[in-house]
Amino acid sequence: MSSITSPDGPEPQRARSAQRARGGVGSDVDVVVLGAGPAGLGAARALARTGRSVTVLEREAGVGGLAASFEVAGIRVDHGSHRLHPNTDPAVLADLQALLAGDLQLRPRHGRIRMAGGFVPFPPSPIGVARNVAPTVTARLARDLLTAPLRRGQVDDTFAARVGHALGPTMLEAFYGPMVTKLFGLPPELLHGELARRRVSARRPSDLVRKALRRGPQGNVFWYPRRGYGQIADVLADAAVDAGARIECNAPAQRVDFARDDVRVVVDGNELRAGAVWSTIPLPVLARLAGGPVVDLRFRALVLLYLVVDVGRWSEFDAHYLPERSTPIVRMSEPRNYRTSADDPEGHTVLCVEWPCWVDDDVWNADPGALVAQLLPTLAAQGLHVPPPVEVVVRRLPAAYPCYDIGYDARLREVESWVHPLAPQLISFGRNGLFAHDNGHHALAMARDAVACYDPDGSFNVTRWQAARRGFASHVVED
Ligand SMILES: Cc1cc2nc3c(=O)[nH]c(=O)nc-3n(C[C@H](O)[C@H](O)[C@H](O)COP(=O)(O)OP(=O)(O)OC[C@H]3O[C@@H](n4cnc5c(N)ncnc54)[C@H](O)[C@@H]3O)c2cc1C
């Protein structure tokens, strides 16, 4: 177990945290937070600000979770393409603006997606498609738009049926279907309809048109910190420590036991006693550690390849979305294009490749060089010519995307009906803590809402927490 340090070397912000977070586990605290991603850090900071003693236990060597950043060849990179979306709750955004000061930049979105043999601005709209792909596809989209009112009645609760019903067969076949097949390793017919509700905000083709036309005067924009998306977690960690929280890295929770008056978390063979445990680790993992039901809720994994190439800038685009079957990856981003930063060195750039897989399958276990050799010709076939990289760095994320296969909902309910009655001793929230696809700003809003469940007398209002949880189910994810 260690205090906060970066796996890639000391950084000023983290060094400050390290000083204040040093020390072993062993003392009683009001709350133990499991996981130092945005949800855990946001909660730790807010709890500490109410005067509660808080210890955060993080399995990895640094903070940030899925939303962390680190350095490759002197360039800050994220775990795949990350943006702070403009629909972030205004209070959460104002807080981050204050914490990040001038480092939070408003940026124009400039990505593109491969569809029907052409490239279309991302997110795809019928207008963008009409301008960039074959007239036959445009004609089919126009037909889907006109026939939308005729698509009535009940549909199966699968991703394929829901998206096909809402947006028509062309968007399903050209974009959403192939994308989810690669992302989840299952065809859209075998994925639950809830995935469509959570990930596809448009309910009819006209919503896509309206959305494209409604983009404000600044166009399609996003927020991004100058030092990578993970700068959000870094400043939250420092703010949490400044408020009195302790953050222990390399400290995986190994067991959670319930006693009459407290909850005990075992880490490194030591027992930490807490009034409550707030968990943001994957819900099925929490169930295993805390004696809950063992159910088959799977996560799709990601192998991330960071290709260092000897060109100052590889393309003008921030990200390429690649749903087509002809390449195994789903997205390739160029981190330096997400921000303006004098820190980014000249002369070379990094491309971040997102390759979905299952933990322990052939891709997960493959040699990175072999993956790159397989990948580059598939990109070239799409007109994306990547020079041979001078360096390849790999990161493997075991729990990137909760897999909503058919029947997952009953299995999830089983774990939920175990965990929910354990409040206030144990609560679970955050993206994987809910087994949801939520964005980082959702995770931060959940942390805020959880802390707001304390009544003035210091007791945790379980009824309010239940209501907040129900509200989290309405989150719609942005890519
Ligand atoms: C490829 C990809 C792209 C994304 N793009 C965006 C985007 O553009 N915009 C956006 O807003 N969001 C995006 N997200 C989502 C964003 O990363 C998450 O919403 C956010 O990280 C969730 O924060 P969290 O704290 O809930 O969970 P996490 O970040 O998953 O943090 C959980 C923490 O728990 C730790 N942990 C696990 N097990 C244990 C244990 N036993 N003991 C102690 N610690 C443990 C983990 O190491 C991790 O640090 C993306 C996600 C992915 C995978």
The ligand as an SDF file (V2000), in Angstrom:
LIG
                    3D

 53 58  0  0  0  0  0  0  0  0999 V2000
  -13.2630    4.0040  -23.1260 C   0  0  0  0  0  0  0  0  0  0  0  0
  -14.0520    4.9070  -22.2240 C   0  0  0  0  0  0  0  0  0  0  0  0
  -14.3460    6.1970  -22.6320 C   0  0  0  0  0  0  0  0  0  0  0  0
  -15.0780    7.0460  -21.8150 C   0  0  0  0  0  0  0  0  0  0  0  0
  -15.3280    8.3240  -22.2440 N   0  0  0  0  0  0  0  0  0  0  0  0
  -15.9560    9.1820  -21.4230 C   0  0  0  0  0  0  0  0  0  0  0  0
  -16.1770   10.5340  -21.8240 C   0  0  0  0  0  0  0  0  0  0  0  0
  -15.8410   10.9460  -22.9350 O   0  0  0  0  0  0  0  0  0  0  0  0
  -16.7840   11.3720  -20.9460 N   0  0  0  0  0  0  0  0  0  0  0  0
  -17.1840   10.9500  -19.7070 C   0  0  0  0  0  0  0  0  0  0  0  0
  -17.7200   11.7560  -18.9400 O   0  0  0  0  0  0  0  0  0  0  0  0
  -17.0200    9.6700  -19.3070 N   0  0  0  0  0  0  0  0  0  0  0  0
  -16.4050    8.7830  -20.1290 C   0  0  0  0  0  0  0  0  0  0  0  0
  -16.2030    7.4830  -19.7230 N   0  0  0  0  0  0  0  0  0  0  0  0
  -16.7200    7.0700  -18.4180 C   0  0  0  0  0  0  0  0  0  0  0  0
  -15.8320    7.5050  -17.2510 C   0  0  0  0  0  0  0  0  0  0  0  0
  -14.5470    6.9550  -17.4060 O   0  0  0  0  0  0  0  0  0  0  0  0
  -16.5040    6.9820  -15.9910 C   0  0  0  0  0  0  0  0  0  0  0  0
  -17.8130    7.4900  -15.9140 O   0  0  0  0  0  0  0  0  0  0  0  0
  -15.8190    7.3650  -14.7090 C   0  0  0  0  0  0  0  0  0  0  0  0
  -14.4720    6.9870  -14.6780 O   0  0  0  0  0  0  0  0  0  0  0  0
  -16.5650    6.6710  -13.5750 C   0  0  0  0  0  0  0  0  0  0  0  0
  -16.0070    7.0090  -12.3610 O   0  0  0  0  0  0  0  0  0  0  0  0
  -16.1850    6.0590  -11.1180 P   0  0  0  0  0  0  0  0  0  0  0  0
  -15.4740    6.6940  -10.0080 O   0  0  0  0  0  0  0  0  0  0  0  0
  -17.6080    5.7100  -10.9720 O   0  0  0  0  0  0  0  0  0  0  0  0
  -15.4770    4.6560  -11.5160 O   0  0  0  0  0  0  0  0  0  0  0  0
  -14.0130    4.2620  -11.9380 P   0  0  0  0  0  0  0  0  0  0  0  0
  -13.3590    5.3340  -12.7040 O   0  0  0  0  0  0  0  0  0  0  0  0
  -14.1600    2.9260  -12.5620 O   0  0  0  0  0  0  0  0  0  0  0  0
  -13.2540    4.1130  -10.5390 O   0  0  0  0  0  0  0  0  0  0  0  0
  -13.4060    2.9850   -9.7180 C   0  0  0  0  0  0  0  0  0  0  0  0
  -12.0920    2.7570   -8.9830 C   0  0  0  0  0  0  0  0  0  0  0  0
  -12.2230    1.6130   -8.1290 O   0  0  0  0  0  0  0  0  0  0  0  0
  -10.9670    0.9600   -8.0900 C   0  0  0  0  0  0  0  0  0  0  0  0
  -11.1360   -0.4070   -7.5840 N   0  0  0  0  0  0  0  0  0  0  0  0
  -11.6400   -1.4970   -8.2170 C   0  0  0  0  0  0  0  0  0  0  0  0
  -11.6210   -2.5680   -7.4020 N   0  0  0  0  0  0  0  0  0  0  0  0
  -11.1170   -2.1410   -6.2240 C   0  0  0  0  0  0  0  0  0  0  0  0
  -10.8740   -2.7680   -4.9590 C   0  0  0  0  0  0  0  0  0  0  0  0
  -11.1140   -4.0710   -4.7340 N   0  0  0  0  0  0  0  0  0  0  0  0
  -10.3690   -2.0070   -3.9580 N   0  0  0  0  0  0  0  0  0  0  0  0
  -10.0890   -0.6880   -4.1440 C   0  0  0  0  0  0  0  0  0  0  0  0
  -10.2860   -0.0490   -5.3200 N   0  0  0  0  0  0  0  0  0  0  0  0
  -10.8000   -0.7710   -6.3270 C   0  0  0  0  0  0  0  0  0  0  0  0
  -10.5050    1.0420   -9.5410 C   0  0  0  0  0  0  0  0  0  0  0  0
   -9.1110    0.8230   -9.6530 O   0  0  0  0  0  0  0  0  0  0  0  0
  -10.9210    2.4560   -9.9110 C   0  0  0  0  0  0  0  0  0  0  0  0
   -9.8960    3.3780   -9.6690 O   0  0  0  0  0  0  0  0  0  0  0  0
  -15.5160    6.5900  -20.5420 C   0  0  0  0  0  0  0  0  0  0  0  0
  -15.2400    5.2800  -20.1270 C   0  0  0  0  0  0  0  0  0  0  0  0
  -14.5190    4.4420  -20.9620 C   0  0  0  0  0  0  0  0  0  0  0  0
  -14.2250    3.0330  -20.5130 C   0  0  0  0  0  0  0  0  0  0  0  0
  1  2  1  0
  2  3  1  0
  2 52  2  0
  3  4  2  0
  4  5  1  0
  4 50  1  0
  5  6  2  0
  6  7  1  0
  6 13  1  0
  7  8  2  0
  7  9  1  0
  9 10  1  0
 10 11  2  0
 10 12  1  0
 12 13  2  0
 13 14  1  0
 14 15  1  0
 14 50  1  0
 15 16  1  0
 16 17  1  0
 16 18  1  0
 18 19  1  0
 18 20  1  0
 20 21  1  0
 20 22  1  0
 22 23  1  0
 23 24  1  0
 24 25  2  0
 24 26  1  0
 24 27  1  0
 27 28  1  0
 28 29  2  0
 28 30  1  0
 28 31  1  0
 31 32  1  0
 32 33  1  0
 33 34  1  0
 33 48  1  0
 34 35  1  0
 35 36  1  0
 35 46  1  0
 36 37  1  0
 36 45  1  0
 37 38  2  0
 38 39  1  0
 39 40  1  0
 39 45  2  0
 40 41  1  0
 40 42  2  0
 42 43  1  0
 43 44  2  0
 44 45  1  0
 46 47  1  0
 46 48  1  0
 48 49  1  0
 50 51  2  0
 51 52  1  0
 52 53  1  0
M  END
$$$$
